[in-house]
């Protein structure tokens, strides 16, 4: 096994210095570049303290599905400024010799965690150690040193200034929270969203207090799916959830009070039902639809959106009929067996399609929140199924979102691969070629008119 040398690149700013401190949750230092002067792709690893090293002469690797392969220059982009690095406990780092032999390194694997707007194209390559526990819910991305800088296997898929971390958790957030609590003193949703903002740092919750852009309004403590890797509710034997689910059911009046408050003044204002801190919003269709009617009786400004699994078609119909503007549907596969393996739901993919058809027939702007995993979505059989899906249901947009999951745990529950895979770049390019009107991005866009 190979041990490398400590990296020595100067930190760019204070955020980089902060990244260099090991966190208890597995975050590791944003190390520095290798002393080599030639442009090779060099593997990284972390020691037991989370300090990152490079391995001179050992090539960096990435993973697509279960296949570990050498990283190539065309796979890489510079590490985004607001990205973070994490070491992966109980997962041994891997690299390649100059002859192309895959070898283990002495330390733990290192992964990048990308900011919104970037789609990973390769997972970190590592060897799973015996008895390893599951990883927390993050989107682990291959990272290496190239041209004396940190690079990642990813693609930039959408403009992200609204979701830049610099726009959130600002020094005045607590003061802004106090102001909204004063303006809306008897609304329990305000207290819930304040906790989401200050405790969980949820961006859509914070936007209520910043009075701008997309504001989340959670409504449903229950769900009709049991997603593997749900971010708001997990069984004890699984990975920990990064936030807690809402425990009450807001009334139409409470929903409308926040909706009116936000849409009346927020630039490019959006209110969204279906947040990370709740279950399936269409199960609260009666309250949501009544709330939408109260909102639209007071203001025509802004946009009303729902983020949904779309499995409860009757609920979706009620919400659409009340005055919905846009709908984003969470989906991982257009193949029923693959869909069922992940969502483990009380409904079928055919119900999701029926909801999308109803929304499209009623002039709703529909986007898909495509949960993306390199080596799964870009399988040949998955691409063929997506083409059939889009021919049947010409949605306006897909939002490619990195699936936050332990890679091995995910692959263990999904159907086995039937054929090869195209790679992420070719997968997206082929969809764009086949459906040139389909917008491919990462975020909900403000839809004019």
C-alpha positions in Angstrom: 0.0 0.0 0.0 1.1 3.5 -0.7 1.4 6.5 1.6 1.7 9.9 0.0 2.9 13.3 1.3 1.0 16.1 2.9 -0.4 18.7 0.5 1.0 22.3 0.6 -1.3 24.5 -1.5 -2.0 27.9 0.2 -5.6 28.4 1.4 -7.5 30.9 -0.7 -9.5 32.5 2.1 -11.0 32.0 5.6 -13.6 29.6 4.2 -10.8 27.4 3.0 -9.2 27.6 6.4 -12.5 26.5 8.0 -12.7 23.6 5.7 -9.3 22.4 6.8 -10.6 21.6 10.3 -11.8 18.0 10.8 -15.5 17.8 11.9 -17.0 15.1 14.0 -19.5 14.2 11.2 -16.6 13.1 8.9 -15.8 16.4 7.2 -12.1 16.7 6.3 -9.7 19.4 5.4 -9.7 21.0 2.0 -6.1 20.0 1.6 -3.5 21.4 -0.8 -1.9 20.4 -4.0 1.0 18.1 -4.6 4.5 19.3 -5.1 4.8 17.7 -8.5 5.1 20.1 -11.5 3.7 17.9 -14.1 0.0 17.6 -14.9 -1.1 14.2 -13.7 -4.3 13.4 -11.8 -3.2 12.4 -8.4 -5.1 10.4 -5.8 -6.0 11.8 -2.3 -6.6 10.1 1.0 -7.2 11.1 4.6 -5.4 9.9 7.7 -7.2 8.9 11.0 -7.4 12.6 12.0 -9.1 13.6 8.7 -6.0 15.4 7.4 -5.8 15.1 3.6 -2.7 13.9 1.7 -1.9 13.3 -1.9 -0.2 10.2 -3.2 2.5 11.3 -5.7 2.8 9.0 -8.7 -0.6 7.3 -7.9 -3.5 8.2 -10.2 -6.8 9.3 -9.0 -9.9 7.2 -9.5 -13.7 7.6 -9.7 -16.6 5.2 -9.7 -19.6 4.8 -11.9 -22.1 2.4 -10.4 -19.8 -0.4 -9.0 -17.1 0.2 -11.6 -13.9 1.9 -10.4 -11.8 3.5 -13.1 -9.0 6.0 -13.6 -10.0 9.7 -13.7 -9.3 11.4 -17.0 -8.9 15.2 -17.7 -12.2 15.3 -19.5 -14.0 14.0 -16.4 -12.8 17.0 -14.2 -13.7 20.6 -13.4 -12.0 22.8 -10.8 -13.4 22.3 -7.3 -16.3 24.8 -6.9 -15.4 27.5 -4.4 -18.3 26.7 -2.0 -17.7 22.9 -2.2 -16.6 20.9 0.9 -14.5 17.8 1.4 -15.3 14.8 3.6 -13.4 11.7 4.4 -15.3 8.4 4.3 -14.8 6.3 7.4 -14.3 2.6 6.9 -13.7 3.1 3.2 -10.1 2.6 2.0 -8.8 5.1 -0.6 -7.9 3.6 -4.0 -5.6 4.8 -6.8 -3.8 3.5 -9.9 -0.2 2.8 -10.6 1.4 4.3 -13.8 0.8 0.9 -15.4 -2.9 1.2 -14.7 -3.1 -1.3 -11.8 -5.8 -0.5 -9.2 -4.2 -0.4 -5.7 -5.3 0.5 -2.1 -3.8 3.4 -0.2 -3.1 3.5 3.5 -5.8 6.0 4.4 -9.5 6.7 4.1 -11.2 7.7 0.9 -11.9 11.4 0.3 -15.1 12.9 -1.4 -16.2 16.3 -2.4 -19.7 17.6 -1.5 -20.8 19.9 -4.3 -22.9 23.1 -4.0 -26.3 23.3 -5.8 -26.0 23.7 -9.5 -23.3 21.1 -10.0 -24.1 17.5 -11.1 -21.6 14.8 -10.1 -20.5 12.5 -12.9 -18.5 10.0 -10.8 -18.5 8.7 -7.3 -15.4 8.3 -5.2 -13.5 5.1 -5.7 -12.9 3.1 -2.6 -12.7 -0.3 -1.0 -15.4 -1.0 1.5 -14.0 -2.3 4.8 -15.6 -5.3 6.6 -18.3 -4.2 9.0 -18.4 -0.6 7.6 -21.5 1.4 8.7 -23.6 3.4 6.3 -22.6 6.9 5.3 -24.7 10.0 6.1 -27.0 11.4 3.4 -24.6 13.4 1.2 -23.8 13.4 -2.5 -20.3 12.0 -2.5 -18.2 13.0 -5.5 -14.8 11.9 -6.8 -12.0 14.4 -6.1 -8.3 14.5 -7.0 -5.4 16.8 -7.6 -4.9 18.0 -11.2 -2.7 20.9 -12.4 -1.7 21.5 -8.8 -5.4 22.2 -7.9 -8.3 20.3 -6.5 -10.6 19.0 -9.2 -13.9 17.1 -9.1 -15.8 14.7 -11.4 -18.8 17.0 -12.1 -20.6 19.2 -14.6 -22.0 22.7 -14.1 -25.7 22.3 -14.9 -27.5 25.5 -13.8 -26.8 29.1 -12.7 -27.0 29.1 -9.0 -26.6 32.7 -7.6 -29.9 32.4 -5.7 -28.6 29.3 -4.0 -25.1 30.5 -3.4 -24.3 29.7 0.3 -23.0 33.3 0.7 -26.7 34.4 0.4 -27.7 32.4 3.5 -27.0 32.2 7.2 -26.0 35.9 7.2 -25.3 37.8 10.4 -28.7 39.5 10.3 -30.8 36.4 10.0 -31.8 36.2 13.6 -32.9 39.8 13.5 -35.0 39.1 10.4 -36.6 36.0 12.0 -37.6 38.2 15.0 -39.2 40.7 12.6 -41.4 38.1 10.8 -42.4 36.6 14.2 -43.5 40.0 15.2 -45.4 40.5 11.9 -47.1 37.1 12.1 -47.3 36.4 15.8 -49.8 33.6 16.1 -48.8 31.4 13.1 -47.1 28.2 14.2 -45.6 27.8 10.7 -43.4 30.8 11.4 -42.0 29.2 14.5 -41.4 25.9 12.5 -39.7 27.7 9.6 -37.6 29.8 12.0 -36.3 26.5 13.5 -35.6 25.2 10.0 -33.6 28.3 9.2 -31.6 28.6 12.4 -31.2 25.0 13.3 -31.2 23.2 9.9 -30.1 26.1 7.7 -32.8 25.3 5.1 -32.6 27.9 2.3 -36.3 27.9 1.3 -37.2 28.4 5.0 -34.7 31.3 5.3 -36.1 33.0 2.2 -39.3 33.7 4.1 -37.3 35.9 6.5 -35.1 37.4 3.8 -38.4 38.3 1.9 -37.2 36.9 -1.5 -37.4 34.2 -4.1 -38.7 30.7 -3.2 -40.2 30.2 0.3 -41.1 26.7 1.5 -44.4 26.1 3.3 -44.5 22.6 4.8 -47.9 21.1 5.4 -47.8 17.3 5.7 -46.5 15.2 8.6 -47.3 12.0 6.7 -46.2 10.4 3.4 -47.3 7.7 1.0 -43.8 6.6 0.2 -41.0 5.1 2.2 -38.0 6.4 0.2 -34.7 4.7 0.8 -32.7 7.7 2.1 -35.6 10.0 3.0 -34.1 13.2 4.3 -36.8 13.8 7.0 -37.6 10.4 8.4 -35.4 7.3 8.7 -35.7 4.0 10.6 -33.2 3.6 13.4 -31.1 1.1 11.5 -30.6 3.4 8.5 -28.6 6.6 8.0 -29.5 9.6 10.2 -31.9 12.2 8.7 -30.4 15.7 8.3 -33.6 17.4 9.5 -36.8 16.6 11.4 -40.3 16.4 10.0 -43.1 18.8 10.8 -45.4 17.4 13.5 -48.6 19.4 12.9 -51.1 20.2 10.1 -51.2 23.9 9.2 -54.7 25.3 8.6 -55.7 27.0 5.3 -55.6 30.3 7.1 -52.1 29.7 8.4 -50.9 28.6 5.0 -52.6 31.7 3.3 -51.2 34.1 5.8 -47.6 33.2 5.0 -48.3 32.9 1.3 -49.8 36.3 1.0 -47.1 37.8 3.2 -44.4 36.4 1.0 -45.9 36.8 -2.5 -47.0 40.4 -1.9 -43.4 41.7 -1.5 -40.8 39.1 -2.5 -39.0 39.6 -5.8 -39.6 36.6 -8.1 -41.7 35.3 -5.2 -42.5 31.6 -5.1 -44.2 29.6 -2.3 -43.6 25.9 -2.5 -45.4 23.0 -0.8 -43.3 19.9 -0.3 -40.2 20.5 1.7 -37.5 18.4 3.2 -39.1 18.7 6.6 -42.4 17.1 5.6 -44.0 14.1 4.0 -46.1 14.2 0.8 -47.9 17.5 0.5 -50.7 16.2 -1.7 -52.0 14.3 1.3 -52.8 17.7 2.7 -54.7 18.6 -0.5 -57.8 19.9 1.3 -55.9 22.4 3.4 -53.5 23.4 0.6 -56.2 23.9 -2.0 -58.3 26.0 0.4 -55.1 28.0 1.3 -54.4 28.6 -2.4 -57.9 30.0 -2.9 -57.5 32.3 0.1 -54.1 33.5 -1.3 -55.5 34.1 -4.8 -58.4 36.0 -3.4 -56.0 38.5 -2.0 -53.1 38.6 -4.5 -52.3 37.5 -8.1 -48.5 38.1 -7.5 -45.8 35.4 -7.6 -45.9 31.7 -8.3 -47.4 28.8 -6.4 -45.5 25.6 -6.7 -45.7 22.0 -5.3 -42.8 19.6 -4.9 -44.4 16.2 -4.9 -44.0 12.5 -5.6 -47.4 12.9 -7.5 -48.6 9.5 -6.4 -51.9 10.7 -5.0 -53.6 11.8 -8.1 -56.9 12.9 -6.5 -55.0 15.3 -4.2 -52.9 16.7 -7.1 -56.2 17.3 -9.0 -57.6 19.4 -6.1 -54.4 21.4 -5.8 -54.2 22.0 -9.6 -57.8 23.1 -9.7 -57.3 25.6 -6.8 -54.8 27.6 -8.8 -51.4 25.9 -8.9 -48.8 27.4 -11.2 -46.0 24.9 -11.3 -45.3 21.3 -10.2 -42.0 19.6 -9.6 -42.2 15.8 -9.4 -39.6 13.8 -7.5 -38.6 10.8 -9.6 -35.6 8.4 -9.9 -36.6 6.1 -12.8 -39.0 5.7 -15.6 -38.9 1.9 -15.1 -41.6 0.6 -12.7 -39.4 -2.0 -11.0 -36.6 0.6 -10.4 -39.1 3.2 -9.2 -40.7 0.8 -6.8 -37.3 -0.4 -5.4 -36.4 3.2 -4.3 -39.8 4.7 -3.3 -41.4 1.6 -1.7 -44.7 3.4 -2.0 -48.4 2.7 -1.7 -48.9 4.0 -5.2 -47.6 3.0 -8.6 -45.5 4.9 -11.3 -48.7 4.8 -13.4 -50.4 7.1 -10.8 -47.4 9.5 -11.0 -47.9 9.6 -14.8 -51.7 10.2 -14.4 -50.9 13.2 -12.1 -48.4 14.7 -14.6 -50.9 14.2 -17.4 -53.6 16.1 -15.5 -51.2 18.9 -14.7 -50.0 19.3 -18.3 -53.6 19.2 -19.6 -54.3 22.1 -17.2 -51.4 24.2 -18.4 -49.2 23.6 -15.3 -45.5 24.0 -15.8 -44.1 20.6 -14.9 -40.5 19.8 -14.0 -39.0 16.5 -12.8 -36.7 16.5 -9.8 -34.5 13.7 -11.3 -32.6 12.1 -8.4 -29.3 11.3 -10.1 -26.8 8.6 -9.4 -23.9 8.0 -11.8 -24.1 4.4 -13.0 -27.8 4.1 -12.4 -29.8 6.8 -14.3 -27.4 6.6 -17.2 -27.8 2.9 -17.7 -28.8 2.1 -21.3 -32.1 0.7 -20.3 -32.9 3.7 -18.1 -32.1 6.1 -20.9 -34.5 4.2 -23.2 -37.2 4.3 -20.6 -36.8 8.1 -20.1 -37.1 8.7 -23.9 -40.4 6.8 -23.9 -41.5 8.7 -20.8 -40.8 12.1 -22.4 -42.6 11.2 -25.6 -45.7 10.3 -23.6 -45.4 13.2 -21.1 -43.7 16.3 -22.6 -42.8 18.0 -19.3 -41.0 21.3 -19.6 -37.9 20.7 -17.5 -35.8 18.2 -15.6 -33.8 19.3 -12.6 -30.9 16.9 -12.2 -30.2 16.6 -8.5 -27.4 14.5 -6.9 -28.9 11.7 -4.9 -27.7 12.0 -1.3 -27.1 8.4 -0.4 -24.5 5.8 0.6 -23.5 4.4 -2.8 -23.2 0.7 -1.8 -26.4 0.8 0.2 -28.3 2.3 -2.8 -27.0 -0.2 -5.3 -27.9 -3.1 -2.9 -31.6 -2.3 -3.1 -31.8 -1.4 -6.8 -32.4 -3.9 -9.7 -29.2 -5.2 -11.3 -27.8 -3.4 -14.4 -29.1 -5.1 -17.6 -26.6 -3.5 -20.0 -23.9 -0.8 -20.1 -24.1 2.8 -19.2 -23.6 6.0 -21.3 -21.9 8.2 -18.7 -23.6 11.4 -17.4 -22.5 13.8 -20.1 -23.7 11.5 -22.9 -26.9 10.8 -21.0 -27.8 14.5 -20.7 -26.7 15.2 -24.2 -28.8 12.4 -25.7 -31.9 13.7 -23.8 -31.2 17.2 -25.1 -30.8 15.9 -28.7 -34.0 13.8 -28.6 -36.0 16.6 -26.8 -34.5 20.0 -27.7 -37.4 21.9 -26.0 -36.7 20.1 -22.7 -34.9 22.4 -20.3 -32.1 20.6 -18.4 -31.0 22.3 -15.2 -30.9 22.0 -11.4 -33.4 24.5 -9.9 -37.0 25.6 -10.1 -37.0 28.7 -12.3 -39.4 31.6 -11.9 -41.9 31.1 -14.7 -43.2 34.4 -16.1 -46.9 34.6 -17.0 
